[in-house]
């Protein structure tokens, strides 16, 4: 299971790459493997205000429909439009071309509750909870 050390994680299997006050968000390798083949992604619209812990995107696979939760509160400043035509990038490259959106966060303090790679590895190893 691929869990990059430089990222932060949520217990709901989102990853976050922090760059200044911007947070790029996607789903983890574990999450995409549990979902199976991704067939559709409902992308967040730029300008949308999102709240930490609330759904800001939806991923559909051959097995299930899953909400993707914002790891921070802020404003969506970008969405990965490539996924509209090629949602399989989430399966092939969840930490690269499979990113979902970028949020300009309101408060860095919200990052404190996120998991590091080791802690997330324990969550995933326990079956995802």
Residue frames as qw, qx, qy, qz and C-alpha x, y, z in Angstrom:
[[0.000, 0.890, 0.455, 0.000, 0.00, 0.00, 0.00],
 [0.435, 0.364, 0.012, 0.823, 1.39, 3.37, -1.07],
 [0.322, -0.881, -0.331, 0.100, 1.29, 6.03, 1.70],
 [0.478, 0.570, -0.132, 0.655, 3.59, 8.97, 0.84],
 [0.525, -0.366, -0.461, 0.615, 5.30, 10.38, 3.93],
 [0.172, 0.019, -0.001, 0.985, 5.02, 14.04, 2.86],
 [0.343, -0.418, -0.459, -0.705, 1.21, 14.08, 2.82],
 [0.305, -0.066, 0.626, -0.715, -1.40, 14.41, 5.57],
 [0.290, -0.185, -0.876, -0.337, -4.41, 12.09, 5.78],
 [0.560, -0.246, 0.196, -0.767, -7.94, 11.85, 7.15],
 [0.420, -0.056, 0.872, -0.244, -9.59, 8.81, 8.71],
 [0.686, 0.514, 0.341, -0.386, -12.04, 8.94, 5.77],
 [0.754, 0.074, 0.501, 0.419, -9.15, 8.22, 3.34],
 [0.380, 0.913, 0.050, 0.141, -8.51, 11.63, 1.83],
 [0.699, -0.148, -0.019, 0.700, -4.96, 12.86, 1.39],
 [0.053, 0.990, 0.117, -0.056, -3.80, 16.48, 1.54],
 [0.677, 0.148, 0.021, 0.720, -0.70, 18.07, 0.03],
 [0.187, -0.910, -0.230, 0.290, -0.08, 21.39, 1.75],
 [0.539, 0.253, 0.156, 0.788, 1.59, 24.24, -0.12],
 [0.022, -0.200, 0.108, -0.974, 1.33, 27.54, 1.74],
 [0.434, 0.128, 0.489, -0.746, -2.37, 28.14, 2.33],
 [0.703, 0.259, -0.351, -0.561, -3.44, 25.80, -0.48],
 [0.527, -0.191, 0.810, -0.175, -4.36, 22.17, 0.07],
 [0.519, 0.240, -0.642, -0.511, -4.54, 19.75, -2.85],
 [0.627, -0.119, 0.616, -0.462, -6.94, 16.89, -2.04],
 [0.581, 0.206, -0.678, -0.401, -7.46, 13.39, -3.38],
 [0.899, -0.310, 0.107, -0.290, -8.30, 9.91, -2.16],
 [0.368, -0.605, 0.704, 0.056, -5.69, 7.47, -0.94],
 [0.334, 0.308, -0.847, -0.278, -4.34, 4.41, -2.68],
 [0.107, 0.112, 0.930, -0.334, -6.18, 2.32, -0.07],
 [0.444, 0.444, 0.375, -0.682, -9.48, 4.09, -0.83],
 [0.523, 0.478, -0.406, -0.577, -9.22, 3.67, -4.59],
 [0.214, 0.199, -0.952, -0.087, -8.34, -0.02, -4.19],
 [0.223, 0.242, 0.819, -0.470, -11.39, -0.55, -1.97],
 [0.479, 0.511, 0.144, -0.699, -13.68, 1.25, -4.42],
 [0.677, 0.261, 0.636, 0.264, -12.49, -0.56, -7.53],
 [0.370, 0.269, 0.440, 0.773, -12.63, 1.00, -10.98],
 [0.062, 0.556, 0.269, -0.784, -13.60, 4.68, -10.74],
 [0.350, 0.458, 0.698, 0.424, -16.14, 5.54, -13.45],
 [0.016, 0.806, 0.304, 0.508, -17.22, 9.09, -12.55],
 [0.404, -0.259, -0.396, 0.783, -16.09, 12.02, -10.42],
 [0.043, -0.905, -0.369, -0.209, -18.34, 14.91, -9.43],
 [0.527, 0.155, -0.196, 0.813, -15.82, 17.73, -9.19],
 [0.183, -0.730, -0.395, 0.527, -16.16, 20.71, -6.87],
 [0.364, 0.814, 0.248, 0.378, -16.74, 24.04, -8.65],
 [0.435, 0.125, -0.201, 0.869, -14.13, 26.78, -8.27],
 [0.188, -0.396, 0.028, -0.898, -15.40, 29.39, -5.85],
 [0.719, -0.442, -0.472, -0.255, -17.36, 26.89, -3.77],
 [0.242, -0.600, 0.545, -0.533, -17.01, 27.40, -0.02],
 [0.778, -0.076, -0.622, -0.042, -16.32, 24.08, 1.71],
 [0.518, -0.676, 0.324, -0.412, -16.30, 23.10, 5.36],
 [0.085, 0.417, -0.891, 0.158, -13.94, 20.68, 7.04],
 [0.268, 0.038, 0.916, -0.294, -15.50, 17.23, 7.33],
 [0.596, 0.510, 0.343, -0.517, -18.28, 17.97, 4.83],
 [0.703, 0.295, 0.568, 0.310, -18.66, 16.44, 1.37],
 [0.106, 0.735, -0.178, -0.646, -17.16, 18.52, -1.45],
 [0.368, 0.407, -0.687, -0.475, -16.95, 15.88, -4.19],
 [0.866, 0.000, 0.390, -0.313, -18.37, 12.48, -5.10],
 [0.105, 0.443, -0.834, -0.312, -16.56, 9.52, -6.62],
 [0.885, 0.113, 0.167, -0.419, -18.48, 6.70, -8.29],
 [0.062, -0.411, 0.887, 0.201, -16.99, 3.29, -8.91],
 [0.533, -0.026, -0.738, -0.413, -18.33, 0.03, -10.22],
 [0.409, -0.220, -0.833, 0.301, -18.92, -0.94, -6.56],
 [0.269, -0.676, -0.540, 0.424, -20.10, 2.20, -4.76],
 [0.128, 0.807, 0.114, 0.565, -20.72, 5.93, -4.63],
 [0.628, -0.402, -0.367, 0.556, -18.55, 7.71, -2.06],
 [0.049, -0.992, -0.066, -0.096, -18.52, 11.24, -0.72],
 [0.648, 0.203, -0.234, 0.696, -15.13, 12.92, -0.58],
 [0.384, -0.858, -0.310, 0.142, -14.76, 15.14, 2.47],
 [0.261, 0.833, -0.195, 0.447, -12.90, 18.42, 2.68],
 [0.724, -0.172, -0.451, 0.493, -9.96, 18.11, 5.09],
 [0.243, -0.230, -0.229, 0.914, -10.06, 21.88, 5.74],
 [0.198, 0.826, 0.465, -0.248, -12.50, 24.79, 5.58],
 [0.217, -0.435, 0.314, 0.815, -11.96, 27.22, 2.73],
 [0.569, 0.640, 0.017, -0.516, -12.69, 28.01, -0.91],
 [0.807, 0.177, 0.483, 0.291, -12.17, 25.66, -3.86],
 [0.043, 0.779, -0.272, -0.563, -9.69, 27.38, -6.19],
 [0.327, 0.444, -0.715, -0.429, -9.12, 24.56, -8.67],
 [0.849, 0.017, 0.454, -0.270, -10.53, 21.18, -9.71],
 [0.296, -0.312, 0.801, 0.417, -8.89, 18.47, -11.79],
 [0.637, 0.446, -0.014, -0.629, -10.93, 18.75, -15.00],
 [0.278, 0.372, -0.850, -0.250, -8.97, 15.84, -16.52],
 [0.206, 0.039, 0.928, -0.309, -11.03, 13.52, -14.27],
 [0.590, 0.383, 0.190, -0.685, -14.23, 14.50, -16.12],
 [0.731, 0.473, -0.361, -0.334, -13.05, 12.53, -19.15],
 [0.657, 0.287, -0.673, 0.178, -10.58, 10.18, -17.45],
 [0.629, -0.641, 0.172, -0.405, -11.71, 9.32, -13.88],
 [0.973, -0.034, -0.172, 0.151, -9.46, 6.25, -14.01],
 [0.350, 0.628, -0.406, 0.564, -6.52, 8.53, -13.14],
 [0.553, -0.602, 0.326, -0.475, -7.63, 8.14, -9.52],
 [0.984, -0.126, 0.124, -0.027, -6.98, 4.39, -9.78],
 [0.813, 0.421, -0.115, 0.385, -3.75, 4.70, -11.76],
 [0.441, 0.276, -0.270, 0.810, -2.13, 7.63, -9.95],
 [0.359, -0.774, -0.521, -0.017, -4.10, 8.63, -6.82],
 [0.462, -0.690, -0.096, 0.549, -1.35, 10.94, -5.48],
 [0.299, -0.187, 0.403, 0.844, -0.45, 12.49, -8.84],
 [0.153, -0.106, -0.521, -0.833, -2.80, 12.89, -11.80],
 [0.349, -0.467, -0.797, -0.158, -5.69, 11.62, -9.67],
 [0.088, -0.193, -0.443, 0.871, -5.96, 14.70, -7.43],
 [0.066, 0.659, 0.745, 0.078, -9.51, 16.04, -7.11],
 [0.015, 0.919, 0.237, 0.315, -9.42, 19.66, -6.00],
 [0.446, 0.139, -0.333, 0.819, -7.44, 22.48, -4.42],
 [0.340, -0.837, -0.425, -0.057, -8.79, 24.35, -1.41],
 [0.211, 0.522, -0.299, 0.771, -7.48, 27.68, -0.19],
 [0.525, -0.438, -0.691, 0.236, -7.73, 27.06, 3.54],
 [0.257, -0.868, -0.134, -0.403, -9.07, 29.48, 6.08],
 [0.461, -0.765, 0.385, -0.231, -6.97, 28.31, 9.05],
 [0.487, 0.442, -0.747, 0.097, -3.81, 26.21, 9.24],
 [0.382, -0.312, 0.685, -0.536, -4.91, 25.12, 12.72],
 [0.877, 0.128, 0.089, -0.455, -7.30, 22.65, 11.03],
 [0.660, 0.464, -0.591, -0.003, -4.31, 20.65, 9.79],
 [0.171, -0.491, 0.734, -0.437, -3.42, 19.69, 13.36],
 [0.757, -0.049, 0.482, -0.439, -6.10, 16.99, 13.51],
 [0.799, 0.459, -0.303, -0.244, -4.87, 15.24, 10.37],
 [0.918, -0.267, 0.269, 0.113, -2.91, 11.98, 10.40],
 [0.014, 0.695, -0.637, -0.332, 0.67, 11.50, 9.32],
 [0.619, 0.319, -0.642, -0.321, 1.61, 8.58, 7.04],
 [0.184, 0.140, -0.929, 0.289, 2.34, 6.18, 9.92],
 [0.355, 0.166, 0.603, -0.694, -0.94, 6.90, 11.72],
 [0.672, 0.346, -0.145, -0.638, -2.90, 6.59, 8.49],
 [0.424, 0.304, -0.843, -0.130, -1.14, 3.30, 7.76],
 [0.081, 0.031, 0.887, -0.453, -2.60, 1.91, 11.00],
 [0.539, 0.325, 0.280, -0.724, -6.11, 3.09, 10.04],
 [0.631, 0.406, -0.460, -0.475, -5.87, 1.46, 6.62],
 [0.263, 0.248, -0.928, 0.088, -4.38, -1.74, 8.06],
 [0.249, 0.132, 0.781, -0.557, -7.37, -2.05, 10.39],
 [0.233, 0.462, 0.830, 0.208, -9.69, -2.17, 7.41],
 [0.117, 0.468, 0.341, 0.807, -10.25, 1.51, 7.03],
 [0.399, -0.789, -0.346, -0.314, -11.83, 2.63, 10.29]]
